[in-house]
């Protein structure tokens, strides 16, 4: 399956510093999906299985600690 960026879909090759901004943007526009592990051409490259737990923890920490007010009720994984 190949993915394409739209107003509601953002593709990220890996978790980076702009991730928080993307979450806030989607929260402010009533929905959206961020795919991590997908390059800008829409190809799934995945996340190293050894870093999956670490990546999920970083995402959780960004959502709970870096965005105020806390948006947990509006974010799904």
mmCIF file of the N, C-alpha and C atoms, coordinates in Angstrom:
data_MODEL
# 
_entry.id   MODEL 
# 
loop_
_atom_site.group_PDB 
_atom_site.id 
_atom_site.type_symbol 
_atom_site.label_atom_id 
_atom_site.label_alt_id 
_atom_site.label_comp_id 
_atom_site.label_asym_id 
_atom_site.label_entity_id 
_atom_site.label_seq_id 
_atom_site.pdbx_PDB_ins_code 
_atom_site.Cartn_x 
_atom_site.Cartn_y 
_atom_site.Cartn_z 
_atom_site.occupancy 
_atom_site.B_iso_or_equiv 
_atom_site.pdbx_formal_charge 
_atom_site.auth_seq_id 
_atom_site.auth_comp_id 
_atom_site.auth_asym_id 
_atom_site.auth_atom_id 
_atom_site.pdbx_PDB_model_num 
ATOM 1   N N  . UNK A 1 1  ? 0.845   -1.171 0.000  1.00 0.00 ? 1  UNK A N  1 
ATOM 2   C CA . UNK A 1 1  ? 0.000   0.000  0.000  1.00 0.00 ? 1  UNK A CA 1 
ATOM 3   C C  . UNK A 1 1  ? 0.892   1.237  0.000  1.00 0.00 ? 1  UNK A C  1 
ATOM 4   N N  . UNK A 1 2  ? 0.536   2.224  -0.777 1.00 0.00 ? 2  UNK A N  1 
ATOM 5   C CA . UNK A 1 2  ? 1.275   3.470  -0.846 1.00 0.00 ? 2  UNK A CA 1 
ATOM 6   C C  . UNK A 1 2  ? 0.417   4.579  -0.259 1.00 0.00 ? 2  UNK A C  1 
ATOM 7   N N  . UNK A 1 3  ? 1.042   5.445  0.526  1.00 0.00 ? 3  UNK A N  1 
ATOM 8   C CA . UNK A 1 3  ? 0.342   6.533  1.186  1.00 0.00 ? 3  UNK A CA 1 
ATOM 9   C C  . UNK A 1 3  ? 0.644   7.851  0.498  1.00 0.00 ? 3  UNK A C  1 
ATOM 10  N N  . UNK A 1 4  ? -0.258  8.806  0.649  1.00 0.00 ? 4  UNK A N  1 
ATOM 11  C CA . UNK A 1 4  ? -0.093  10.135 0.073  1.00 0.00 ? 4  UNK A CA 1 
ATOM 12  C C  . UNK A 1 4  ? -0.444  11.174 1.127  1.00 0.00 ? 4  UNK A C  1 
ATOM 13  N N  . UNK A 1 5  ? 0.348   12.249 1.190  1.00 0.00 ? 5  UNK A N  1 
ATOM 14  C CA . UNK A 1 5  ? 0.027   13.326 2.107  1.00 0.00 ? 5  UNK A CA 1 
ATOM 15  C C  . UNK A 1 5  ? -1.169  14.115 1.599  1.00 0.00 ? 5  UNK A C  1 
ATOM 16  N N  . UNK A 1 6  ? -2.031  14.486 2.529  1.00 0.00 ? 6  UNK A N  1 
ATOM 17  C CA . UNK A 1 6  ? -3.193  15.316 2.237  1.00 0.00 ? 6  UNK A CA 1 
ATOM 18  C C  . UNK A 1 6  ? -3.349  16.295 3.397  1.00 0.00 ? 6  UNK A C  1 
ATOM 19  N N  . UNK A 1 7  ? -4.438  17.029 3.410  1.00 0.00 ? 7  UNK A N  1 
ATOM 20  C CA . UNK A 1 7  ? -4.704  17.915 4.538  1.00 0.00 ? 7  UNK A CA 1 
ATOM 21  C C  . UNK A 1 7  ? -4.913  17.132 5.830  1.00 0.00 ? 7  UNK A C  1 
ATOM 22  N N  . UNK A 1 8  ? -5.281  15.869 5.710  1.00 0.00 ? 8  UNK A N  1 
ATOM 23  C CA . UNK A 1 8  ? -5.581  15.042 6.874  1.00 0.00 ? 8  UNK A CA 1 
ATOM 24  C C  . UNK A 1 8  ? -4.549  13.944 7.131  1.00 0.00 ? 8  UNK A C  1 
ATOM 25  N N  . UNK A 1 9  ? -3.542  13.821 6.264  1.00 0.00 ? 9  UNK A N  1 
ATOM 26  C CA . UNK A 1 9  ? -2.530  12.771 6.408  1.00 0.00 ? 9  UNK A CA 1 
ATOM 27  C C  . UNK A 1 9  ? -1.144  13.390 6.303  1.00 0.00 ? 9  UNK A C  1 
ATOM 28  N N  . UNK A 1 10 ? -0.315  13.096 7.287  1.00 0.00 ? 10 UNK A N  1 
ATOM 29  C CA . UNK A 1 10 ? 1.076   13.557 7.304  1.00 0.00 ? 10 UNK A CA 1 
ATOM 30  C C  . UNK A 1 10 ? 1.980   12.331 7.356  1.00 0.00 ? 10 UNK A C  1 
ATOM 31  N N  . UNK A 1 11 ? 2.996   12.308 6.524  1.00 0.00 ? 11 UNK A N  1 
ATOM 32  C CA . UNK A 1 11 ? 3.937   11.197 6.479  1.00 0.00 ? 11 UNK A CA 1 
ATOM 33  C C  . UNK A 1 11 ? 5.251   11.617 7.121  1.00 0.00 ? 11 UNK A C  1 
ATOM 34  N N  . UNK A 1 12 ? 5.764   10.776 8.000  1.00 0.00 ? 12 UNK A N  1 
ATOM 35  C CA . UNK A 1 12 ? 7.041   11.025 8.664  1.00 0.00 ? 12 UNK A CA 1 
ATOM 36  C C  . UNK A 1 12 ? 7.926   9.803  8.518  1.00 0.00 ? 12 UNK A C  1 
ATOM 37  N N  . UNK A 1 13 ? 9.114   9.998  7.984  1.00 0.00 ? 13 UNK A N  1 
ATOM 38  C CA . UNK A 1 13 ? 10.068  8.902  7.869  1.00 0.00 ? 13 UNK A CA 1 
ATOM 39  C C  . UNK A 1 13 ? 10.442  8.398  9.272  1.00 0.00 ? 13 UNK A C  1 
ATOM 40  N N  . UNK A 1 14 ? 10.636  9.342  10.189 1.00 0.00 ? 14 UNK A N  1 
ATOM 41  C CA . UNK A 1 14 ? 10.940  8.994  11.572 1.00 0.00 ? 14 UNK A CA 1 
ATOM 42  C C  . UNK A 1 14 ? 10.409  10.094 12.488 1.00 0.00 ? 14 UNK A C  1 
ATOM 43  N N  . UNK A 1 15 ? 10.429  9.826  13.748 1.00 0.00 ? 15 UNK A N  1 
ATOM 44  C CA . UNK A 1 15 ? 9.972   10.801 14.732 1.00 0.00 ? 15 UNK A CA 1 
ATOM 45  C C  . UNK A 1 15 ? 10.999  11.920 14.792 1.00 0.00 ? 15 UNK A C  1 
ATOM 46  N N  . UNK A 1 16 ? 10.543  13.160 14.605 1.00 0.00 ? 16 UNK A N  1 
ATOM 47  C CA . UNK A 1 16 ? 11.482  14.282 14.617 1.00 0.00 ? 16 UNK A CA 1 
ATOM 48  C C  . UNK A 1 16 ? 10.906  15.447 15.405 1.00 0.00 ? 16 UNK A C  1 
ATOM 49  N N  . UNK A 1 17 ? 11.626  16.561 15.409 1.00 0.00 ? 17 UNK A N  1 
ATOM 50  C CA . UNK A 1 17 ? 11.236  17.715 16.219 1.00 0.00 ? 17 UNK A CA 1 
ATOM 51  C C  . UNK A 1 17 ? 9.923   18.364 15.789 1.00 0.00 ? 17 UNK A C  1 
ATOM 52  N N  . UNK A 1 18 ? 9.502   18.172 14.555 1.00 0.00 ? 18 UNK A N  1 
ATOM 53  C CA . UNK A 1 18 ? 8.255   18.796 14.090 1.00 0.00 ? 18 UNK A CA 1 
ATOM 54  C C  . UNK A 1 18 ? 7.017   17.984 14.467 1.00 0.00 ? 18 UNK A C  1 
ATOM 55  N N  . UNK A 1 19 ? 7.204   16.829 15.076 1.00 0.00 ? 19 UNK A N  1 
ATOM 56  C CA . UNK A 1 19 ? 6.081   15.958 15.402 1.00 0.00 ? 19 UNK A CA 1 
ATOM 57  C C  . UNK A 1 19 ? 5.059   16.648 16.297 1.00 0.00 ? 19 UNK A C  1 
ATOM 58  N N  . UNK A 1 20 ? 5.528   17.367 17.311 1.00 0.00 ? 20 UNK A N  1 
ATOM 59  C CA . UNK A 1 20 ? 4.614   18.073 18.216 1.00 0.00 ? 20 UNK A CA 1 
ATOM 60  C C  . UNK A 1 20 ? 3.767   19.082 17.442 1.00 0.00 ? 20 UNK A C  1 
ATOM 61  N N  . UNK A 1 21 ? 4.378   19.813 16.527 1.00 0.00 ? 21 UNK A N  1 
ATOM 62  C CA . UNK A 1 21 ? 3.645   20.792 15.723 1.00 0.00 ? 21 UNK A CA 1 
ATOM 63  C C  . UNK A 1 21 ? 2.565   20.119 14.877 1.00 0.00 ? 21 UNK A C  1 
ATOM 64  N N  . UNK A 1 22 ? 2.871   18.949 14.346 1.00 0.00 ? 22 UNK A N  1 
ATOM 65  C CA . UNK A 1 22 ? 1.898   18.216 13.535 1.00 0.00 ? 22 UNK A CA 1 
ATOM 66  C C  . UNK A 1 22 ? 0.698   17.794 14.380 1.00 0.00 ? 22 UNK A C  1 
ATOM 67  N N  . UNK A 1 23 ? 0.961   17.310 15.588 1.00 0.00 ? 23 UNK A N  1 
ATOM 68  C CA . UNK A 1 23 ? -0.135  16.911 16.474 1.00 0.00 ? 23 UNK A CA 1 
ATOM 69  C C  . UNK A 1 23 ? -1.023  18.112 16.777 1.00 0.00 ? 23 UNK A C  1 
ATOM 70  N N  . UNK A 1 24 ? -0.410  19.224 17.152 1.00 0.00 ? 24 UNK A N  1 
ATOM 71  C CA . UNK A 1 24 ? -1.173  20.423 17.486 1.00 0.00 ? 24 UNK A CA 1 
ATOM 72  C C  . UNK A 1 24 ? -1.970  20.908 16.278 1.00 0.00 ? 24 UNK A C  1 
ATOM 73  N N  . UNK A 1 25 ? -1.373  20.870 15.100 1.00 0.00 ? 25 UNK A N  1 
ATOM 74  C CA . UNK A 1 25 ? -2.083  21.301 13.890 1.00 0.00 ? 25 UNK A CA 1 
ATOM 75  C C  . UNK A 1 25 ? -3.320  20.443 13.656 1.00 0.00 ? 25 UNK A C  1 
ATOM 76  N N  . UNK A 1 26 ? -3.178  19.130 13.789 1.00 0.00 ? 26 UNK A N  1 
ATOM 77  C CA . UNK A 1 26 ? -4.332  18.252 13.576 1.00 0.00 ? 26 UNK A CA 1 
ATOM 78  C C  . UNK A 1 26 ? -5.372  18.422 14.680 1.00 0.00 ? 26 UNK A C  1 
ATOM 79  N N  . UNK A 1 27 ? -4.941  18.659 15.906 1.00 0.00 ? 27 UNK A N  1 
ATOM 80  C CA . UNK A 1 27 ? -5.902  18.909 16.980 1.00 0.00 ? 27 UNK A CA 1 
ATOM 81  C C  . UNK A 1 27 ? -6.703  20.178 16.714 1.00 0.00 ? 27 UNK A C  1 
ATOM 82  N N  . UNK A 1 28 ? -6.056  21.165 16.130 1.00 0.00 ? 28 UNK A N  1 
ATOM 83  C CA . UNK A 1 28 ? -6.732  22.434 15.847 1.00 0.00 ? 28 UNK A CA 1 
ATOM 84  C C  . UNK A 1 28 ? -7.610  22.394 14.601 1.00 0.00 ? 28 UNK A C  1 
ATOM 85  N N  . UNK A 1 29 ? -7.452  21.376 13.779 1.00 0.00 ? 29 UNK A N  1 
ATOM 86  C CA . UNK A 1 29 ? -8.254  21.294 12.560 1.00 0.00 ? 29 UNK A CA 1 
ATOM 87  C C  . UNK A 1 29 ? -9.220  20.109 12.586 1.00 0.00 ? 29 UNK A C  1 
ATOM 88  N N  . UNK A 1 30 ? -9.444  19.577 13.766 1.00 0.00 ? 30 UNK A N  1 
ATOM 89  C CA . UNK A 1 30 ? -10.423 18.502 13.937 1.00 0.00 ? 30 UNK A CA 1 
ATOM 90  C C  . UNK A 1 30 ? -10.109 17.233 13.180 1.00 0.00 ? 30 UNK A C  1 
ATOM 91  N N  . UNK A 1 31 ? -8.941  16.699 13.396 1.00 0.00 ? 31 UNK A N  1 
ATOM 92  C CA . UNK A 1 31 ? -8.621  15.350 12.931 1.00 0.00 ? 31 UNK A CA 1 
ATOM 93  C C  . UNK A 1 31 ? -7.466  15.311 11.966 1.00 0.00 ? 31 UNK A C  1 
ATOM 94  N N  . UNK A 1 32 ? -6.910  14.149 11.855 1.00 0.00 ? 32 UNK A N  1 
ATOM 95  C CA . UNK A 1 32 ? -5.809  13.890 10.958 1.00 0.00 ? 32 UNK A CA 1 
ATOM 96  C C  . UNK A 1 32 ? -5.055  12.672 11.441 1.00 0.00 ? 32 UNK A C  1 
ATOM 97  N N  . UNK A 1 33 ? -4.202  12.158 10.572 1.00 0.00 ? 33 UNK A N  1 
ATOM 98  C CA . UNK A 1 33 ? -3.426  10.970 10.884 1.00 0.00 ? 33 UNK A CA 1 
ATOM 99  C C  . UNK A 1 33 ? -1.972  11.225 10.527 1.00 0.00 ? 33 UNK A C  1 
ATOM 100 N N  . UNK A 1 34 ? -1.088  10.860 11.435 1.00 0.00 ? 34 UNK A N  1 
ATOM 101 C CA . UNK A 1 34 ? 0.346   10.970 11.188 1.00 0.00 ? 34 UNK A CA 1 
ATOM 102 C C  . UNK A 1 34 ? 0.894   9.543  11.113 1.00 0.00 ? 34 UNK A C  1 
ATOM 103 N N  . UNK A 1 35 ? 1.491   9.207  9.993  1.00 0.00 ? 35 UNK A N  1 
ATOM 104 C CA . UNK A 1 35 ? 2.118   7.899  9.821  1.00 0.00 ? 35 UNK A CA 1 
ATOM 105 C C  . UNK A 1 35 ? 3.617   8.053  9.992  1.00 0.00 ? 35 UNK A C  1 
ATOM 106 N N  . UNK A 1 36 ? 4.179   7.363  10.962 1.00 0.00 ? 36 UNK A N  1 
ATOM 107 C CA . UNK A 1 36 ? 5.623   7.356  11.172 1.00 0.00 ? 36 UNK A CA 1 
ATOM 108 C C  . UNK A 1 36 ? 6.163   6.065  10.580 1.00 0.00 ? 36 UNK A C  1 
ATOM 109 N N  . UNK A 1 37 ? 7.250   6.201  9.840  1.00 0.00 ? 37 UNK A N  1 
ATOM 110 C CA . UNK A 1 37 ? 7.818   5.039  9.169  1.00 0.00 ? 37 UNK A CA 1 
ATOM 111 C C  . UNK A 1 37 ? 7.407   4.986  7.709  1.00 0.00 ? 37 UNK A C  1 
ATOM 112 N N  . UNK A 1 38 ? 6.959   6.131  7.179  1.00 0.00 ? 38 UNK A N  1 
ATOM 113 C CA . UNK A 1 38 ? 6.558   6.239  5.780  1.00 0.00 ? 38 UNK A CA 1 
ATOM 114 C C  . UNK A 1 38 ? 7.297   7.437  5.189  1.00 0.00 ? 38 UNK A C  1 
ATOM 115 N N  . UNK A 1 39 ? 8.018   7.235  4.090  1.00 0.00 ? 39 UNK A N  1 
ATOM 116 C CA . UNK A 1 39 ? 8.783   8.339  3.517  1.00 0.00 ? 39 UNK A CA 1 
ATOM 117 C C  . UNK A 1 39 ? 7.882   9.287  2.732  1.00 0.00 ? 39 UNK A C  1 
ATOM 118 N N  . UNK A 1 40 ? 8.451   10.398 2.266  1.00 0.00 ? 40 UNK A N  1 
ATOM 119 C CA . UNK A 1 40 ? 7.667   11.422 1.561  1.00 0.00 ? 40 UNK A CA 1 
ATOM 120 C C  . UNK A 1 40 ? 7.084   10.947 0.243  1.00 0.00 ? 40 UNK A C  1 
ATOM 121 N N  . UNK A 1 41 ? 7.603   9.840  -0.286 1.00 0.00 ? 41 UNK A N  1 
ATOM 122 C CA . UNK A 1 41 ? 7.059   9.268  -1.518 1.00 0.00 ? 41 UNK A CA 1 
ATOM 123 C C  . UNK A 1 41 ? 5.919   8.289  -1.238 1.00 0.00 ? 41 UNK A C  1 
ATOM 124 N N  . UNK A 1 42 ? 5.596   8.092  0.036  1.00 0.00 ? 42 UNK A N  1 
ATOM 125 C CA . UNK A 1 42 ? 4.496   7.207  0.407  1.00 0.00 ? 42 UNK A CA 1 
ATOM 126 C C  . UNK A 1 42 ? 4.891   5.762  0.584  1.00 0.00 ? 42 UNK A C  1 
ATOM 127 N N  . UNK A 1 43 ? 6.190   5.481  0.551  1.00 0.00 ? 43 UNK A N  1 
ATOM 128 C CA . UNK A 1 43 ? 6.668   4.112  0.727  1.00 0.00 ? 43 UNK A CA 1 
ATOM 129 C C  . UNK A 1 43 ? 6.832   3.792  2.207  1.00 0.00 ? 43 UNK A C  1 
ATOM 130 N N  . UNK A 1 44 ? 6.299   2.650  2.615  1.00 0.00 ? 44 UNK A N  1 
ATOM 131 C CA . UNK A 1 44 ? 6.432   2.216  4.004  1.00 0.00 ? 44 UNK A CA 1 
ATOM 132 C C  . UNK A 1 44 ? 7.853   1.700  4.207  1.00 0.00 ? 44 UNK A C  1 
ATOM 133 N N  . UNK A 1 45 ? 8.580   2.344  5.102  1.00 0.00 ? 45 UNK A N  1 
ATOM 134 C CA . UNK A 1 45 ? 9.931   1.896  5.420  1.00 0.00 ? 45 UNK A CA 1 
ATOM 135 C C  . UNK A 1 45 ? 9.984   1.276  6.809  1.00 0.00 ? 45 UNK A C  1 
ATOM 136 N N  . UNK A 1 46 ? 8.969   1.548  7.604  1.00 0.00 ? 46 UNK A N  1 
ATOM 137 C CA . UNK A 1 46 ? 8.850   0.955  8.925  1.00 0.00 ? 46 UNK A CA 1 
ATOM 138 C C  . UNK A 1 46 ? 9.720   1.614  9.971  1.00 0.00 ? 46 UNK A C  1 
ATOM 139 N N  . UNK A 1 47 ? 9.637   1.071  11.148 1.00 0.00 ? 47 UNK A N  1 
ATOM 140 C CA . UNK A 1 47 ? 10.438  1.504  12.291 1.00 0.00 ? 47 UNK A CA 1 
ATOM 141 C C  . UNK A 1 47 ? 11.210  0.287  12.758 1.00 0.00 ? 47 UNK A C  1 
ATOM 142 N N  . UNK A 1 48 ? 12.468  0.475  13.034 1.00 0.00 ? 48 UNK A N  1 
ATOM 143 C CA . UNK A 1 48 ? 13.314  -0.611 13.524 1.00 0.00 ? 48 UNK A CA 1 
ATOM 144 C C  . UNK A 1 48 ? 12.625  -1.278 14.717 1.00 0.00 ? 48 UNK A C  1 
ATOM 145 N N  . UNK A 1 49 ? 12.420  -2.569 14.654 1.00 0.00 ? 49 UNK A N  1 
ATOM 146 C CA . UNK A 1 49 ? 11.696  -3.280 15.716 1.00 0.00 ? 49 UNK A CA 1 
ATOM 147 C C  . UNK A 1 49 ? 12.392  -3.138 17.072 1.00 0.00 ? 49 UNK A C  1 
ATOM 148 N N  . UNK A 1 50 ? 13.694  -2.912 17.078 1.00 0.00 ? 50 UNK A N  1 
ATOM 149 C CA . UNK A 1 50 ? 14.409  -2.711 18.333 1.00 0.00 ? 50 UNK A CA 1 
ATOM 150 C C  . UNK A 1 50 ? 14.118  -1.346 18.939 1.00 0.00 ? 50 UNK A C  1 
ATOM 151 N N  . UNK A 1 51 ? 13.571  -0.417 18.138 1.00 0.00 ? 51 UNK A N  1 
ATOM 152 C CA . UNK A 1 51 ? 13.298  0.931  18.618 1.00 0.00 ? 51 UNK A CA 1 
ATOM 153 C C  . UNK A 1 51 ? 11.804  1.234  18.703 1.00 0.00 ? 51 UNK A C  1 
ATOM 154 N N  . UNK A 1 52 ? 10.965  0.237  18.478 1.00 0.00 ? 52 UNK A N  1 
ATOM 155 C CA . UNK A 1 52 ? 9.523   0.455  18.470 1.00 0.00 ? 52 UNK A CA 1 
ATOM 156 C C  . UNK A 1 52 ? 9.010   0.921  19.834 1.00 0.00 ? 52 UNK A C  1 
ATOM 157 N N  . UNK A 1 53 ? 9.388   0.229  20.903 1.00 0.00 ? 53 UNK A N  1 
ATOM 158 C CA . UNK A 1 53 ? 8.939   0.636  22.243 1.00 0.00 ? 53 UNK A CA 1 
ATOM 159 C C  . UNK A 1 53 ? 9.443   2.037  22.585 1.00 0.00 ? 53 UNK A C  1 
ATOM 160 N N  . UNK A 1 54 ? 10.686  2.319  22.236 1.00 0.00 ? 54 UNK A N  1 
ATOM 161 C CA . UNK A 1 54 ? 11.267  3.638  22.498 1.00 0.00 ? 54 UNK A CA 1 
ATOM 162 C C  . UNK A 1 54 ? 10.510  4.724  21.731 1.00 0.00 ? 54 UNK A C  1 
ATOM 163 N N  . UNK A 1 55 ? 10.157  4.449  20.485 1.00 0.00 ? 55 UNK A N  1 
ATOM 164 C CA . UNK A 1 55 ? 9.423   5.411  19.666 1.00 0.00 ? 55 UNK A CA 1 
ATOM 165 C C  . UNK A 1 55 ? 8.031   5.653  20.235 1.00 0.00 ? 55 UNK A C  1 
ATOM 166 N N  . UNK A 1 56 ? 7.336   4.594  20.618 1.00 0.00 ? 56 UNK A N  1 
ATOM 167 C CA . UNK A 1 56 ? 6.008   4.743  21.209 1.00 0.00 ? 56 UNK A CA 1 
ATOM 168 C C  . UNK A 1 56 ? 6.073   5.534  22.519 1.00 0.00 ? 56 UNK A C  1 
ATOM 169 N N  . UNK A 1 57 ? 7.103   5.312  23.320 1.00 0.00 ? 57 UNK A N  1 
ATOM 170 C CA . UNK A 1 57 ? 7.284   6.057  24.574 1.00 0.00 ? 57 UNK A CA 1 
ATOM 171 C C  . UNK A 1 57 ? 7.514   7.531  24.279 1.00 0.00 ? 57 UNK A C  1 
ATOM 172 N N  . UNK A 1 58 ? 8.326   7.841  23.273 1.00 0.00 ? 58 UNK A N  1 
ATOM 173 C CA . UNK A 1 58 ? 8.578   9.233  22.908 1.00 0.00 ? 58 UNK A CA 1 
ATOM 174 C C  . UNK A 1 58 ? 7.289   9.919  22.465 1.00 0.00 ? 58 UNK A C  1 
ATOM 175 N N  . UNK A 1 59 ? 6.489   9.217  21.677 1.00 0.00 ? 59 UNK A N  1 
ATOM 176 C CA . UNK A 1 59 ? 5.208   9.779  21.228 1.00 0.00 ? 59 UNK A CA 1 
ATOM 177 C C  . UNK A 1 59 ? 4.313   10.065 22.429 1.00 0.00 ? 59 UNK A C  1 
ATOM 178 N N  . UNK A 1 60 ? 4.211   9.105  23.315 1.00 0.00 ? 60 UNK A N  1 
ATOM 179 C CA . UNK A 1 60 ? 3.387   9.268  24.512 1.00 0.00 ? 60 UNK A CA 1 
ATOM 180 C C  . UNK A 1 60 ? 3.878   10.435 25.360 1.00 0.00 ? 60 UNK A C  1 
ATOM 181 N N  . UNK A 1 61 ? 5.194   10.547 25.525 1.00 0.00 ? 61 UNK A N  1 
ATOM 182 C CA . UNK A 1 61 ? 5.765   11.639 26.320 1.00 0.00 ? 61 UNK A CA 1 
ATOM 183 C C  . UNK A 1 61 ? 5.476   13.003 25.692 1.00 0.00 ? 61 UNK A C  1 
ATOM 184 N N  . UNK A 1 62 ? 5.562   13.086 24.384 1.00 0.00 ? 62 UNK A N  1 
ATOM 185 C CA . UNK A 1 62 ? 5.271   14.347 23.699 1.00 0.00 ? 62 UNK A CA 1 
ATOM 186 C C  . UNK A 1 62 ? 3.819   14.741 23.938 1.00 0.00 ? 62 UNK A C  1 
ATOM 187 N N  . UNK A 1 63 ? 2.923   13.783 23.804 1.00 0.00 ? 63 UNK A N  1 
ATOM 188 C CA . UNK A 1 63 ? 1.495   14.063 23.960 1.00 0.00 ? 63 UNK A CA 1 
ATOM 189 C C  . UNK A 1 63 ? 1.171   14.466 25.399 1.00 0.00 ? 63 UNK A C  1 
ATOM 190 N N  . UNK A 1 64 ? 1.741   13.775 26.373 1.00 0.00 ? 64 UNK A N  1 
ATOM 191 C CA . UNK A 1 64 ? 1.373   14.043 27.760 1.00 0.00 ? 64 UNK A CA 1 
ATOM 192 C C  . UNK A 1 64 ? 2.162   15.171 28.410 1.00 0.00 ? 64 UNK A C  1 
ATOM 193 N N  . UNK A 1 65 ? 3.412   15.406 27.966 1.00 0.00 ? 65 UNK A N  1 
ATOM 194 C CA . UNK A 1 65 ? 4.272   16.364 28.653 1.00 0.00 ? 65 UNK A CA 1 
ATOM 195 C C  . UNK A 1 65 ? 4.540   17.656 27.890 1.00 0.00 ? 65 UNK A C  1 
ATOM 196 N N  . UNK A 1 66 ? 4.422   17.642 26.588 1.00 0.00 ? 66 UNK A N  1 
ATOM 197 C CA . UNK A 1 66 ? 4.860   18.792 25.789 1.00 0.00 ? 66 UNK A CA 1 
ATOM 198 C C  . UNK A 1 66 ? 3.726   19.639 25.225 1.00 0.00 ? 66 UNK A C  1 
ATOM 199 N N  . UNK A 1 67 ? 2.499   19.155 25.312 1.00 0.00 ? 67 UNK A N  1 
ATOM 200 C CA . UNK A 1 67 ? 1.359   19.886 24.745 1.00 0.00 ? 67 UNK A CA 1 
ATOM 201 C C  . UNK A 1 67 ? 0.394   20.229 25.875 1.00 0.00 ? 67 UNK A C  1 
ATOM 202 N N  . UNK A 1 68 ? 0.100   21.500 25.978 1.00 0.00 ? 68 UNK A N  1 
ATOM 203 C CA . UNK A 1 68 ? -0.846  21.965 27.005 1.00 0.00 ? 68 UNK A CA 1 
ATOM 204 C C  . UNK A 1 68 ? -1.981  22.743 26.354 1.00 0.00 ? 68 UNK A C  1 
ATOM 205 N N  . UNK A 1 69 ? -3.204  22.549 26.784 1.00 0.00 ? 69 UNK A N  1 
ATOM 206 C CA . UNK A 1 69 ? -3.621  21.560 27.767 1.00 0.00 ? 69 UNK A CA 1 
ATOM 207 C C  . UNK A 1 69 ? -3.449  20.154 27.201 1.00 0.00 ? 69 UNK A C  1 
ATOM 208 N N  . UNK A 1 70 ? -3.363  19.200 28.097 1.00 0.00 ? 70 UNK A N  1 
ATOM 209 C CA . UNK A 1 70 ? -3.114  17.820 27.709 1.00 0.00 ? 70 UNK A CA 1 
ATOM 210 C C  . UNK A 1 70 ? -4.192  17.303 26.775 1.00 0.00 ? 70 UNK A C  1 
ATOM 211 N N  . UNK A 1 71 ? -3.816  16.855 25.564 1.00 0.00 ? 71 UNK A N  1 
ATOM 212 C CA . UNK A 1 71 ? -4.795  16.436 24.556 1.00 0.00 ? 71 UNK A CA 1 
ATOM 213 C C  . UNK A 1 71 ? -5.091  14.936 24.542 1.00 0.00 ? 71 UNK A C  1 
ATOM 214 N N  . UNK A 1 72 ? -4.697  14.191 25.573 1.00 0.00 ? 72 UNK A N  1 
ATOM 215 C CA . UNK A 1 72 ? -4.826  12.731 25.532 1.00 0.00 ? 72 UNK A CA 1 
ATOM 216 C C  . UNK A 1 72 ? -6.215  12.231 25.154 1.00 0.00 ? 72 UNK A C  1 
ATOM 217 N N  . UNK A 1 73 ? -7.231  12.918 25.564 1.00 0.00 ? 73 UNK A N  1 
ATOM 218 C CA . UNK A 1 73 ? -8.588  12.476 25.260 1.00 0.00 ? 73 UNK A CA 1 
ATOM 219 C C  . UNK A 1 73 ? -8.916  12.556 23.770 1.00 0.00 ? 73 UNK A C  1 
ATOM 220 N N  . UNK A 1 74 ? -8.107  13.291 23.022 1.00 0.00 ? 74 UNK A N  1 
ATOM 221 C CA . UNK A 1 74 ? -8.374  13.514 21.601 1.00 0.00 ? 74 UNK A CA 1 
ATOM 222 C C  . UNK A 1 74 ? -7.419  12.779 20.679 1.00 0.00 ? 74 UNK A C  1 
ATOM 223 N N  . UNK A 1 75 ? -6.451  12.047 21.252 1.00 0.00 ? 75 UNK A N  1 
ATOM 224 C CA . UNK A 1 75 ? -5.427  11.375 20.466 1.00 0.00 ? 75 UNK A CA 1 
ATOM 225 C C  . UNK A 1 75 ? -5.603  9.878  20.593 1.00 0.00 ? 75 UNK A C  1 
ATOM 226 N N  . UNK A 1 76 ? -5.527  9.182  19.451 1.00 0.00 ? 76 UNK A N  1 
ATOM 227 C CA . UNK A 1 76 ? -5.571  7.721  19.450 1.00 0.00 ? 76 UNK A CA 1 
ATOM 228 C C  . UNK A 1 76 ? -4.330  7.188  18.767 1.00 0.00 ? 76 UNK A C  1 
ATOM 229 N N  . UNK A 1 77 ? -3.984  5.965  19.085 1.00 0.00 ? 77 UNK A N  1 
ATOM 230 C CA . UNK A 1 77 ? -2.807  5.364  18.438 1.00 0.00 ? 77 UNK A CA 1 
ATOM 231 C C  . UNK A 1 77 ? -3.191  4.090  17.740 1.00 0.00 ? 77 UNK A C  1 
# 
